[in-house]
Amino acid sequence: MKLRRKSAVITGGAVGIGKAVAQLFSSEGCQVVIADVNEEKGAETQKEINQQGRNCLFIRCDVARADEVKNMVQKAISFCGSINILVNNAGIWRPGRVTDLTEETWDRVLDTNLKGIFLVSKEIIPLMQKEGEGSIINLASVAGLVGSRDGSAYNASKGGIVNLTRGMALDFAKDSIRVNCICPGLIDSAQGDMVVAHYAPGKDPRTAKASWQPIARAGIPQDVAEVALYFASDESSFATGSIFVIDGGLTAE
Ligand SMILES: NC(=O)c1ccc[n+]([C@@H]2O[C@H](COP(=O)([O-])OP(=O)(O)OC[C@H]3O[C@@H](n4cnc5c(N)ncnc54)[C@H](O)[C@@H]3O)[C@@H](O)[C@H]2O)c1
């Protein structure tokens, strides 16, 4: 029970990587709040976790909307009492080079992936400061470290998350709030939407998945959840500002 008596807010936790994080954290004794726009899947995940005798609340929230974020954090506090862990995981991908992207699409990707982290962290950090500790885990991507074709808005948002992590780590180390970042490669998330939509457009995703990374398989959400558990737990008490790559060797070349 590495997270006994801890509480976590996990954005985008209805499916995929966020869901795996919610399941793993709750199995380690953590109360979890899932903040997501997908009401159907969010309610399903809440039910699944609670049926296992654990403690989960789903709250509908668009992380790009300041009013919804404020409301979500109030409800989370009523449920948990305090928040020790924040996993900024909600994210979207949209295709397009700079010359193809509409302003609306650019804004939606940046607002969800990057501004969402700003808005949620802005509400939760003061609560962690009162508690005297906290761990924030931001989900970036290898697309925040190296370029990827046809995904400029996503690249920009994920590169922003990597360096936002470093800035936040410096600002809040004195409050015992650690801020770390995970950069996954290709992960076969539950719905597979992100994978099928942009890593293998028009191709058999299984073929693409196998050939994409030196370790010849796609990652699974649990691979990423184990890294998040490390950063959430006291085992990583000396780690802040870290950028952890989990990509089957993709960016080693
Ligand atoms: N799957 C991959 O290969 C991969 C690789 C690198 C990084 N990532 C990152 O990991 C994170 C999770 O990816 P995933 O594969 O599980 O994605 P996914 O599409 O399976 O799940 C994303 C979740 O975020 C939610 N969401 C989207 N917009 C939201 C908003 N505005 N407010 C609240 N919730 C919102 C969705 O409803 C969904 O439940 C993302 O940040 C993604 O960019 C994924």
The ligand as an SDF file (V2000), in Angstrom:
LIG
                    3D

 44 48  0  0  0  0  0  0  0  0999 V2000
   -1.4490    6.7560  -26.1130 N   0  0  0  0  0  0  0  0  0  0  0  0
   -0.2690    7.1860  -26.4900 C   0  0  0  0  0  0  0  0  0  0  0  0
    0.3840    6.6020  -27.3690 O   0  0  0  0  0  0  0  0  0  0  0  0
    0.3520    8.3890  -25.8280 C   0  0  0  0  0  0  0  0  0  0  0  0
    1.7040    8.6670  -26.1100 C   0  0  0  0  0  0  0  0  0  0  0  0
    2.3020    9.7730  -25.5200 C   0  0  0  0  0  0  0  0  0  0  0  0
    1.5680   10.5860  -24.6500 C   0  0  0  0  0  0  0  0  0  0  0  0
    0.2680   10.2990  -24.4160 N   0  0  0  0  0  0  0  0  0  0  0  0
   -0.4510   11.2070  -23.5110 C   0  0  0  0  0  0  0  0  0  0  0  0
   -0.9790   10.5020  -22.4200 O   0  0  0  0  0  0  0  0  0  0  0  0
   -2.2290   11.0920  -22.0180 C   0  0  0  0  0  0  0  0  0  0  0  0
   -3.3160   10.0260  -22.0340 C   0  0  0  0  0  0  0  0  0  0  0  0
   -3.3470    9.4290  -23.3310 O   0  0  0  0  0  0  0  0  0  0  0  0
   -4.3420    8.2330  -23.6990 P   0  0  0  0  0  0  0  0  0  0  0  0
   -3.6860    7.4680  -24.7960 O   0  0  0  0  0  0  0  0  0  0  0  0
   -4.7920    7.5310  -22.4800 O   0  0  0  0  0  0  0  0  0  0  0  0
   -5.5320    9.0750  -24.3360 O   0  0  0  0  0  0  0  0  0  0  0  0
   -7.0840    8.6960  -24.5150 P   0  0  0  0  0  0  0  0  0  0  0  0
   -7.5570    9.4640  -25.6910 O   0  0  0  0  0  0  0  0  0  0  0  0
   -7.2660    7.2100  -24.4970 O   0  0  0  0  0  0  0  0  0  0  0  0
   -7.7150    9.3170  -23.1620 O   0  0  0  0  0  0  0  0  0  0  0  0
   -7.6660   10.6840  -22.8940 C   0  0  0  0  0  0  0  0  0  0  0  0
   -8.7230   11.0410  -21.8720 C   0  0  0  0  0  0  0  0  0  0  0  0
   -8.7000   12.4820  -21.7030 O   0  0  0  0  0  0  0  0  0  0  0  0
  -10.0460   12.9530  -21.7020 C   0  0  0  0  0  0  0  0  0  0  0  0
  -10.1020   14.3500  -22.1280 N   0  0  0  0  0  0  0  0  0  0  0  0
   -9.8950   14.8550  -23.3790 C   0  0  0  0  0  0  0  0  0  0  0  0
  -10.0810   16.1870  -23.3690 N   0  0  0  0  0  0  0  0  0  0  0  0
  -10.3970   16.5320  -22.0920 C   0  0  0  0  0  0  0  0  0  0  0  0
  -10.7140   17.7600  -21.4440 C   0  0  0  0  0  0  0  0  0  0  0  0
  -10.7390   18.9230  -22.1130 N   0  0  0  0  0  0  0  0  0  0  0  0
  -10.9870   17.7480  -20.1140 N   0  0  0  0  0  0  0  0  0  0  0  0
  -10.9710   16.5870  -19.4200 C   0  0  0  0  0  0  0  0  0  0  0  0
  -10.7020   15.3900  -19.9770 N   0  0  0  0  0  0  0  0  0  0  0  0
  -10.4130   15.3690  -21.2930 C   0  0  0  0  0  0  0  0  0  0  0  0
  -10.7660   12.0180  -22.6710 C   0  0  0  0  0  0  0  0  0  0  0  0
  -12.1770   12.0550  -22.5050 O   0  0  0  0  0  0  0  0  0  0  0  0
  -10.1460   10.6740  -22.3200 C   0  0  0  0  0  0  0  0  0  0  0  0
  -10.8520   10.0620  -21.2570 O   0  0  0  0  0  0  0  0  0  0  0  0
   -2.4700   12.2410  -22.9950 C   0  0  0  0  0  0  0  0  0  0  0  0
   -2.0250   13.4490  -22.4150 O   0  0  0  0  0  0  0  0  0  0  0  0
   -1.6250   11.8790  -24.1890 C   0  0  0  0  0  0  0  0  0  0  0  0
   -1.2520   12.9880  -24.9580 O   0  0  0  0  0  0  0  0  0  0  0  0
   -0.3580    9.2290  -24.9690 C   0  0  0  0  0  0  0  0  0  0  0  0
  1  2  1  0
  2  3  2  0
  2  4  1  0
  4  5  1  0
  4 44  2  0
  5  6  2  0
  6  7  1  0
  7  8  2  0
  8  9  1  0
  8 44  1  0
  9 10  1  0
  9 42  1  0
 10 11  1  0
 11 12  1  0
 11 40  1  0
 12 13  1  0
 13 14  1  0
 14 15  2  0
 14 16  1  0
 14 17  1  0
 17 18  1  0
 18 19  2  0
 18 20  1  0
 18 21  1  0
 21 22  1  0
 22 23  1  0
 23 24  1  0
 23 38  1  0
 24 25  1  0
 25 26  1  0
 25 36  1  0
 26 27  1  0
 26 35  1  0
 27 28  2  0
 28 29  1  0
 29 30  1  0
 29 35  2  0
 30 31  1  0
 30 32  2  0
 32 33  1  0
 33 34  2  0
 34 35  1  0
 36 37  1  0
 36 38  1  0
 38 39  1  0
 40 41  1  0
 40 42  1  0
 42 43  1  0
M  CHG  2   8   1  16  -1
M  END
$$$$
